[in-house]
Amino acid sequence: QVQLVESGGGLVQPGGSLRLSCAASGFTFNNYAMSWYRQAPGKERELVARISGDGGGTNYANFVKGRFTISRDNAKNMVHLQMNRLTSDDTAVYFCYVLRFRSWGQGTQVTVSS
């Protein structure tokens, strides 16, 4: 069965950085695109970034371009989200997602605050 487990969230000051990770299992990882979404309190879940199965193609929401980088390690079945220059607007629960199986992880909380 498909399983996605996020880690790496936490409390960070404005301007700081965090690296989120998602460990995937239960499917042939390198065959499928992976995504990161986020959901802030009172707001809808929104796409942050997506990466193709081979890692050669990425796209980003406009609000994170130039600050966040999505990557994957197909040997380890991991997808990462490097987040730099964080602001309070980035505070949210961040989720890993695989569209093919419509499967979500449990999420990891990111809080940006001084």
C-alpha angles and dihedrals in degrees: 000000000000114000130179122185121187126201140165102069124132147119117314134169121247110279092027132117139237134182118214123199134196122198113205130198141162098055141057095277101196092055095068142061116242130208142195119217131178137203124199122198111285093005136101122259110266136193115254104175143340133203130194123241095261093041093241097114129052137168133186141199111256092244093064102036111129093012106061130050125195119204139162139210107208092186089062099032090239134137122194138196116204108199120194134176091022121195133192088262088067091064106120145106108279120214135195115221139186111198097199091065097026087231128154134194121229093259135239124240119238117190121184111195142131 
